[in-house]
Amino acid sequence: MTSDMWTVAIQVLLYHQ
């Protein structure tokens, strides 16, 4: 698993609020 993908996913989810 790559932590980078999680970082991007979290940023997108937070930005999509």
C-alpha positions in Angstrom: 0.0 0.0 0.0 1.2 3.5 -0.8 0.7 6.2 1.8 0.9 8.7 -1.1 -2.5 7.5 -2.4 -4.0 8.0 1.0 -2.6 11.5 1.3 -4.1 12.5 -2.0 -7.4 10.8 -1.2 -7.7 12.6 2.1 -6.7 16.0 0.6 -9.4 15.5 -2.1 -12.0 14.5 0.4 -11.2 17.5 2.6 -11.1 19.8 -0.3 -14.4 18.4 -1.6 -16.2 19.5 1.6 
